Amino acid sequence: MLSLSDFEPWWRFGFALLIGALIGLEREFYQQQERSPDFAGIRTFSLIALLGSVSSFLANDFGTILAAVALGGLVLMTTVSYSRTLQRTGVETGITTEVAAILTFLFGVLVMGDHPLVAIALAVIAALLLALKGELHGFIRNMGPEDIHATLQFALVAAVILPLLPDRPIDPLGLLNPFQIWLMVVFVSGIGFSGYVLMKTLGPSQGINLTAILGGLASSTATTISFSSASQEHPRLAHRYARAVVLASTVMLPRVLLLILVVHPPLILKVIIPLATMLVAGASFIFVLQPVRPQEEAAVHDPSEVKNPLRLLTAIRFGLLFALVLIVLEYAQSFLGATGVYLASFLSGLTDVNAITLSVTRLVADGELVSDVAATAVVIAALMNTVSKGAICYFSGTPELRRPVIKAFALMVSAGAISGALLLLLS
């Protein structure tokens, strides 16, 4: 059977040409649209990438000095070209295309090494950054000093503090992992920050909905915390945040079913009725019982009123609560047996459904837990998580947010509890 190694080094040269063509295509399209002086287009960028790959290929015989000379020559040519363009037009322009040319050469070098896929991925990212010039510049123009401060604050939390924390338990029980706990802090604050970016770029209406869907796939509790806090900052958007909270909680349910389906498919038959009933109740509330009114839709189309919702104190409190639940969960499972499983699911559901779902499903798959007990634990966790998010909205959200959310969650909890109880009685 043929593999890429049978086509060495030709497939690498081919990828280098494709990388150059990709970046060159974007640059030439932009230059034609803006009627700017042509420094390099699709052909030149393809040749630059090929120059990088050939230089790297020949380095095996002639040393790295050849690649260094080629890169130096490219830098010299781009500098001369930029200077001539500046003299001819008299207008000082950016050096984006020149930098892209040097990067393209380096991508060509990289594709000849041990990580060609890294070169391809970086080339796609570079082309995307070039293509999003208008959107990125427009987004930055709408930013204020508070937005810059919050962005740097989130970068500090996610990119500086998190990597420094030990990724191992530091307590005698082996429960408290600083990296994992702080990761929850990063996640909660990141949900709010990403929602802000989406609202700025897509508009409040579409941005909130997309954030709710993505947040529901990851952590509906974290999404609820972020949206509840944001409703205090933007009362006019409270009705949108309320629907988004319900949407995130509704998306959580198929996520739980998917986790079970991946780990131990037979268990899904035990939980699908109550979880599906909750899903239908949540979807019915969003699209039938609480549709968007025209006057509400008109109130959410001004992105300039949207402010950065990043609240690190809220995220840190959630991280501390997460750590506390881990400790209580361990003791409940250790000392109370089957009752402890129910108690653990009750407590775990206050913050997260994923952990308890994966735990009990794995135990069933290993033959260490009865499927009925595991199914009941999953349903209890889903119900308690919904109740917990209702409490979060009640205490941290505005009245305009809490009223529809409480109604929706009451409907979902009632539907899940009744269908789950009927299923137990019939089994």
Secondary structure, DSSP 8 states (H G I E B T S, - for coil): ---GGGGTTHHHHHHHHHHHHHHHHHHHHHHHHHT---S--HHHHHHHHHHHHHHHHHHHHH-THHHHHHHHHHHHHHHHHHHHHHHHH------HHHHHHHHHHHHHHHTTTT-HHHHHHHHHHHHHHHHTHHHHHHHHHT--HHHHHHHHHHHIIIIIIHHHS-SS--STTS---HHHHHHHHHHHHHHHHHHHHHHHHH-HHHHHHHHHHHHHHH-HHHHHHHHHHHHHH-GGGHHHHHHHHHHHHHHHHHHHHHHHHHH-GGGHHHHHHHHHHHHHHHHHIIIIIS---HHHHHTT--GGG------HHHHHHHHHHHHHHHHHHHHHHHHHHHHHHHHHHHHHTTT-SHHHHHHHHHHHHTTSS-HHHHHHHHHHHHHHHHHHHHHHHHHHS-HHHHHHHHHHHHHHHHHHHHHHHHHHHH-
